[in-house]
Amino acid sequence: MRIAVFTGSQAGPPSHQQAAATFAGELARAGIGIVYGGGHVG
């Protein structure tokens, strides 16, 4: 299974970066892949 994650092109505040890293880690542990996109990169 994979989910789509749409993000902005800026890294954002450290609290958002940490939350995104935690979320991605939990998805990875559950065997869920990420398809991402944001700004001009992705």
mmCIF file of the N, C-alpha and C atoms, coordinates in Angstrom:
data_MODEL
# 
_entry.id   MODEL 
# 
loop_
_atom_site.group_PDB 
_atom_site.id 
_atom_site.type_symbol 
_atom_site.label_atom_id 
_atom_site.label_alt_id 
_atom_site.label_comp_id 
_atom_site.label_asym_id 
_atom_site.label_entity_id 
_atom_site.label_seq_id 
_atom_site.pdbx_PDB_ins_code 
_atom_site.Cartn_x 
_atom_site.Cartn_y 
_atom_site.Cartn_z 
_atom_site.occupancy 
_atom_site.B_iso_or_equiv 
_atom_site.pdbx_formal_charge 
_atom_site.auth_seq_id 
_atom_site.auth_comp_id 
_atom_site.auth_asym_id 
_atom_site.auth_atom_id 
_atom_site.pdbx_PDB_model_num 
ATOM 1   N N  . MET A 1 1  ? 0.849  -1.171 0.000  1.00 0.00 ? 1  MET A N  1 
ATOM 2   C CA . MET A 1 1  ? 0.000  0.000  0.000  1.00 0.00 ? 1  MET A CA 1 
ATOM 3   C C  . MET A 1 1  ? 0.891  1.229  0.000  1.00 0.00 ? 1  MET A C  1 
ATOM 4   N N  . ARG A 1 2  ? 0.443  2.264  -0.682 1.00 0.00 ? 2  ARG A N  1 
ATOM 5   C CA . ARG A 1 2  ? 1.129  3.551  -0.662 1.00 0.00 ? 2  ARG A CA 1 
ATOM 6   C C  . ARG A 1 2  ? 0.091  4.650  -0.486 1.00 0.00 ? 2  ARG A C  1 
ATOM 7   N N  . ILE A 1 3  ? 0.517  5.753  0.130  1.00 0.00 ? 3  ILE A N  1 
ATOM 8   C CA . ILE A 1 3  ? -0.353 6.917  0.251  1.00 0.00 ? 3  ILE A CA 1 
ATOM 9   C C  . ILE A 1 3  ? 0.344  8.104  -0.394 1.00 0.00 ? 3  ILE A C  1 
ATOM 10  N N  . ALA A 1 4  ? -0.433 9.064  -0.847 1.00 0.00 ? 4  ALA A N  1 
ATOM 11  C CA . ALA A 1 4  ? 0.113  10.292 -1.420 1.00 0.00 ? 4  ALA A CA 1 
ATOM 12  C C  . ALA A 1 4  ? 0.198  11.354 -0.337 1.00 0.00 ? 4  ALA A C  1 
ATOM 13  N N  . VAL A 1 5  ? 1.328  12.043 -0.296 1.00 0.00 ? 5  VAL A N  1 
ATOM 14  C CA . VAL A 1 5  ? 1.538  13.125 0.660  1.00 0.00 ? 5  VAL A CA 1 
ATOM 15  C C  . VAL A 1 5  ? 1.945  14.361 -0.139 1.00 0.00 ? 5  VAL A C  1 
ATOM 16  N N  . PHE A 1 6  ? 1.181  15.418 -0.047 1.00 0.00 ? 6  PHE A N  1 
ATOM 17  C CA . PHE A 1 6  ? 1.486  16.658 -0.744 1.00 0.00 ? 6  PHE A CA 1 
ATOM 18  C C  . PHE A 1 6  ? 2.024  17.661 0.260  1.00 0.00 ? 6  PHE A C  1 
ATOM 19  N N  . THR A 1 7  ? 3.173  18.207 -0.049 1.00 0.00 ? 7  THR A N  1 
ATOM 20  C CA . THR A 1 7  ? 3.857  19.100 0.876  1.00 0.00 ? 7  THR A CA 1 
ATOM 21  C C  . THR A 1 7  ? 4.191  20.423 0.217  1.00 0.00 ? 7  THR A C  1 
ATOM 22  N N  . GLY A 1 8  ? 4.595  21.381 1.029  1.00 0.00 ? 8  GLY A N  1 
ATOM 23  C CA . GLY A 1 8  ? 5.078  22.651 0.517  1.00 0.00 ? 8  GLY A CA 1 
ATOM 24  C C  . GLY A 1 8  ? 6.546  22.537 0.126  1.00 0.00 ? 8  GLY A C  1 
ATOM 25  N N  . SER A 1 9  ? 7.073  23.553 -0.510 1.00 0.00 ? 9  SER A N  1 
ATOM 26  C CA . SER A 1 9  ? 8.464  23.522 -0.957 1.00 0.00 ? 9  SER A CA 1 
ATOM 27  C C  . SER A 1 9  ? 9.444  23.981 0.122  1.00 0.00 ? 9  SER A C  1 
ATOM 28  N N  . GLN A 1 10 ? 8.934  24.522 1.227  1.00 0.00 ? 10 GLN A N  1 
ATOM 29  C CA . GLN A 1 10 ? 9.779  24.957 2.344  1.00 0.00 ? 10 GLN A CA 1 
ATOM 30  C C  . GLN A 1 10 ? 9.793  23.879 3.426  1.00 0.00 ? 10 GLN A C  1 
ATOM 31  N N  . ALA A 1 11 ? 10.881 23.810 4.180  1.00 0.00 ? 11 ALA A N  1 
ATOM 32  C CA . ALA A 1 11 ? 11.001 22.804 5.240  1.00 0.00 ? 11 ALA A CA 1 
ATOM 33  C C  . ALA A 1 11 ? 10.048 23.079 6.399  1.00 0.00 ? 11 ALA A C  1 
ATOM 34  N N  . GLY A 1 12 ? 9.737  24.334 6.660  1.00 0.00 ? 12 GLY A N  1 
ATOM 35  C CA . GLY A 1 12 ? 8.837  24.673 7.758  1.00 0.00 ? 12 GLY A CA 1 
ATOM 36  C C  . GLY A 1 12 ? 9.563  24.686 9.090  1.00 0.00 ? 12 GLY A C  1 
ATOM 37  N N  . PRO A 1 13 ? 8.832  24.966 10.160 1.00 0.00 ? 13 PRO A N  1 
ATOM 38  C CA . PRO A 1 13 ? 9.448  25.044 11.486 1.00 0.00 ? 13 PRO A CA 1 
ATOM 39  C C  . PRO A 1 13 ? 9.905  23.659 11.961 1.00 0.00 ? 13 PRO A C  1 
ATOM 40  N N  . PRO A 1 14 ? 10.877 23.629 12.872 1.00 0.00 ? 14 PRO A N  1 
ATOM 41  C CA . PRO A 1 14 ? 11.392 22.352 13.375 1.00 0.00 ? 14 PRO A CA 1 
ATOM 42  C C  . PRO A 1 14 ? 10.309 21.422 13.917 1.00 0.00 ? 14 PRO A C  1 
ATOM 43  N N  . SER A 1 15 ? 9.278  21.960 14.533 1.00 0.00 ? 15 SER A N  1 
ATOM 44  C CA . SER A 1 15 ? 8.213  21.102 15.070 1.00 0.00 ? 15 SER A CA 1 
ATOM 45  C C  . SER A 1 15 ? 7.486  20.361 13.948 1.00 0.00 ? 15 SER A C  1 
ATOM 46  N N  . HIS A 1 16 ? 7.304  21.005 12.806 1.00 0.00 ? 16 HIS A N  1 
ATOM 47  C CA . HIS A 1 16 ? 6.649  20.351 11.672 1.00 0.00 ? 16 HIS A CA 1 
ATOM 48  C C  . HIS A 1 16 ? 7.573  19.310 11.053 1.00 0.00 ? 16 HIS A C  1 
ATOM 49  N N  . GLN A 1 17 ? 8.862  19.620 10.989 1.00 0.00 ? 17 GLN A N  1 
ATOM 50  C CA . GLN A 1 17 ? 9.829  18.668 10.447 1.00 0.00 ? 17 GLN A CA 1 
ATOM 51  C C  . GLN A 1 17 ? 9.855  17.403 11.294 1.00 0.00 ? 17 GLN A C  1 
ATOM 52  N N  . GLN A 1 18 ? 9.850  17.562 12.605 1.00 0.00 ? 18 GLN A N  1 
ATOM 53  C CA . GLN A 1 18 ? 9.861  16.407 13.504 1.00 0.00 ? 18 GLN A CA 1 
ATOM 54  C C  . GLN A 1 18 ? 8.575  15.594 13.371 1.00 0.00 ? 18 GLN A C  1 
ATOM 55  N N  . ALA A 1 19 ? 7.451  16.272 13.281 1.00 0.00 ? 19 ALA A N  1 
ATOM 56  C CA . ALA A 1 19 ? 6.173  15.564 13.131 1.00 0.00 ? 19 ALA A CA 1 
ATOM 57  C C  . ALA A 1 19 ? 6.145  14.773 11.823 1.00 0.00 ? 19 ALA A C  1 
ATOM 58  N N  . ALA A 1 20 ? 6.656  15.366 10.745 1.00 0.00 ? 20 ALA A N  1 
ATOM 59  C CA . ALA A 1 20 ? 6.696  14.669 9.453  1.00 0.00 ? 20 ALA A CA 1 
ATOM 60  C C  . ALA A 1 20 ? 7.612  13.450 9.519  1.00 0.00 ? 20 ALA A C  1 
ATOM 61  N N  . ALA A 1 21 ? 8.761  13.588 10.172 1.00 0.00 ? 21 ALA A N  1 
ATOM 62  C CA . ALA A 1 21 ? 9.696  12.468 10.303 1.00 0.00 ? 21 ALA A CA 1 
ATOM 63  C C  . ALA A 1 21 ? 9.077  11.339 11.127 1.00 0.00 ? 21 ALA A C  1 
ATOM 64  N N  . THR A 1 22 ? 8.382  11.686 12.197 1.00 0.00 ? 22 THR A N  1 
ATOM 65  C CA . THR A 1 22 ? 7.720  10.675 13.028 1.00 0.00 ? 22 THR A CA 1 
ATOM 66  C C  . THR A 1 22 ? 6.630  9.960  12.234 1.00 0.00 ? 22 THR A C  1 
ATOM 67  N N  . PHE A 1 23 ? 5.836  10.728 11.512 1.00 0.00 ? 23 PHE A N  1 
ATOM 68  C CA . PHE A 1 23 ? 4.760  10.166 10.689 1.00 0.00 ? 23 PHE A CA 1 
ATOM 69  C C  . PHE A 1 23 ? 5.328  9.219  9.633  1.00 0.00 ? 23 PHE A C  1 
ATOM 70  N N  . ALA A 1 24 ? 6.373  9.649  8.947  1.00 0.00 ? 24 ALA A N  1 
ATOM 71  C CA . ALA A 1 24 ? 6.987  8.815  7.912  1.00 0.00 ? 24 ALA A CA 1 
ATOM 72  C C  . ALA A 1 24 ? 7.562  7.533  8.512  1.00 0.00 ? 24 ALA A C  1 
ATOM 73  N N  . GLY A 1 25 ? 8.167  7.633  9.670  1.00 0.00 ? 25 GLY A N  1 
ATOM 74  C CA . GLY A 1 25 ? 8.713  6.452  10.329 1.00 0.00 ? 25 GLY A CA 1 
ATOM 75  C C  . GLY A 1 25 ? 7.636  5.447  10.687 1.00 0.00 ? 25 GLY A C  1 
ATOM 76  N N  . GLU A 1 26 ? 6.518  5.936  11.188 1.00 0.00 ? 26 GLU A N  1 
ATOM 77  C CA . GLU A 1 26 ? 5.406  5.053  11.543 1.00 0.00 ? 26 GLU A CA 1 
ATOM 78  C C  . GLU A 1 26 ? 4.836  4.372  10.303 1.00 0.00 ? 26 GLU A C  1 
ATOM 79  N N  . LEU A 1 27 ? 4.715  5.126  9.211  1.00 0.00 ? 27 LEU A N  1 
ATOM 80  C CA . LEU A 1 27 ? 4.241  4.528  7.965  1.00 0.00 ? 27 LEU A CA 1 
ATOM 81  C C  . LEU A 1 27 ? 5.203  3.439  7.492  1.00 0.00 ? 27 LEU A C  1 
ATOM 82  N N  . ALA A 1 28 ? 6.499  3.721  7.545  1.00 0.00 ? 28 ALA A N  1 
ATOM 83  C CA . ALA A 1 28 ? 7.499  2.752  7.105  1.00 0.00 ? 28 ALA A CA 1 
ATOM 84  C C  . ALA A 1 28 ? 7.436  1.483  7.949  1.00 0.00 ? 28 ALA A C  1 
ATOM 85  N N  . ARG A 1 29 ? 7.310  1.632  9.254  1.00 0.00 ? 29 ARG A N  1 
ATOM 86  C CA . ARG A 1 29 ? 7.219  0.466  10.138 1.00 0.00 ? 29 ARG A CA 1 
ATOM 87  C C  . ARG A 1 29 ? 5.975  -0.371 9.834  1.00 0.00 ? 29 ARG A C  1 
ATOM 88  N N  . ALA A 1 30 ? 4.923  0.275  9.354  1.00 0.00 ? 30 ALA A N  1 
ATOM 89  C CA . ALA A 1 30 ? 3.699  -0.434 9.007  1.00 0.00 ? 30 ALA A CA 1 
ATOM 90  C C  . ALA A 1 30 ? 3.736  -0.983 7.581  1.00 0.00 ? 30 ALA A C  1 
ATOM 91  N N  . GLY A 1 31 ? 4.844  -0.754 6.862  1.00 0.00 ? 31 GLY A N  1 
ATOM 92  C CA . GLY A 1 31 ? 4.967  -1.249 5.496  1.00 0.00 ? 31 GLY A CA 1 
ATOM 93  C C  . GLY A 1 31 ? 4.215  -0.427 4.468  1.00 0.00 ? 31 GLY A C  1 
ATOM 94  N N  . ILE A 1 32 ? 3.909  0.807  4.804  1.00 0.00 ? 32 ILE A N  1 
ATOM 95  C CA . ILE A 1 32 ? 3.174  1.699  3.902  1.00 0.00 ? 32 ILE A CA 1 
ATOM 96  C C  . ILE A 1 32 ? 4.165  2.640  3.226  1.00 0.00 ? 32 ILE A C  1 
ATOM 97  N N  . GLY A 1 33 ? 4.143  2.668  1.897  1.00 0.00 ? 33 GLY A N  1 
ATOM 98  C CA . GLY A 1 33 ? 5.030  3.546  1.132  1.00 0.00 ? 33 GLY A CA 1 
ATOM 99  C C  . GLY A 1 33 ? 4.432  4.927  0.971  1.00 0.00 ? 33 GLY A C  1 
ATOM 100 N N  . ILE A 1 34 ? 5.294  5.878  0.619  1.00 0.00 ? 34 ILE A N  1 
ATOM 101 C CA . ILE A 1 34 ? 4.873  7.264  0.435  1.00 0.00 ? 34 ILE A CA 1 
ATOM 102 C C  . ILE A 1 34 ? 5.160  7.705  -0.994 1.00 0.00 ? 34 ILE A C  1 
ATOM 103 N N  . VAL A 1 35 ? 4.165  8.317  -1.616 1.00 0.00 ? 35 VAL A N  1 
ATOM 104 C CA . VAL A 1 35 ? 4.325  9.003  -2.886 1.00 0.00 ? 35 VAL A CA 1 
ATOM 105 C C  . VAL A 1 35 ? 4.155  10.463 -2.544 1.00 0.00 ? 35 VAL A C  1 
ATOM 106 N N  . TYR A 1 36 ? 5.173  11.281 -2.802 1.00 0.00 ? 36 TYR A N  1 
ATOM 107 C CA . TYR A 1 36 ? 5.099  12.667 -2.344 1.00 0.00 ? 36 TYR A CA 1 
ATOM 108 C C  . TYR A 1 36 ? 5.292  13.650 -3.498 1.00 0.00 ? 36 TYR A C  1 
ATOM 109 N N  . GLY A 1 37 ? 4.899  14.864 -3.246 1.00 0.00 ? 37 GLY A N  1 
ATOM 110 C CA . GLY A 1 37 ? 5.104  15.944 -4.195 1.00 0.00 ? 37 GLY A CA 1 
ATOM 111 C C  . GLY A 1 37 ? 4.914  17.261 -3.479 1.00 0.00 ? 37 GLY A C  1 
ATOM 112 N N  . GLY A 1 38 ? 5.553  18.284 -3.989 1.00 0.00 ? 38 GLY A N  1 
ATOM 113 C CA . GLY A 1 38 ? 5.404  19.598 -3.390 1.00 0.00 ? 38 GLY A CA 1 
ATOM 114 C C  . GLY A 1 38 ? 6.240  20.624 -4.125 1.00 0.00 ? 38 GLY A C  1 
ATOM 115 N N  . GLY A 1 39 ? 5.717  21.791 -4.307 1.00 0.00 ? 39 GLY A N  1 
ATOM 116 C CA . GLY A 1 39 ? 6.458  22.841 -4.993 1.00 0.00 ? 39 GLY A CA 1 
ATOM 117 C C  . GLY A 1 39 ? 6.878  22.382 -6.380 1.00 0.00 ? 39 GLY A C  1 
ATOM 118 N N  . HIS A 1 40 ? 8.149  22.583 -6.690 1.00 0.00 ? 40 HIS A N  1 
ATOM 119 C CA . HIS A 1 40 ? 8.686  22.188 -7.980 1.00 0.00 ? 40 HIS A CA 1 
ATOM 120 C C  . HIS A 1 40 ? 9.509  20.908 -7.882 1.00 0.00 ? 40 HIS A C  1 
ATOM 121 N N  . VAL A 1 41 ? 9.437  20.218 -6.750 1.00 0.00 ? 41 VAL A N  1 
ATOM 122 C CA . VAL A 1 41 ? 10.224 19.009 -6.521 1.00 0.00 ? 41 VAL A CA 1 
ATOM 123 C C  . VAL A 1 41 ? 9.295  17.912 -6.031 1.00 0.00 ? 41 VAL A C  1 
ATOM 124 N N  . GLY A 1 42 ? 9.598  16.672 -6.374 1.00 0.00 ? 42 GLY A N  1 
ATOM 125 C CA . GLY A 1 42 ? 8.795  15.582 -5.823 1.00 0.00 ? 42 GLY A CA 1 
ATOM 126 C C  . GLY A 1 42 ? 8.489  14.502 -6.821 1.00 0.00 ? 42 GLY A C  1 
# 
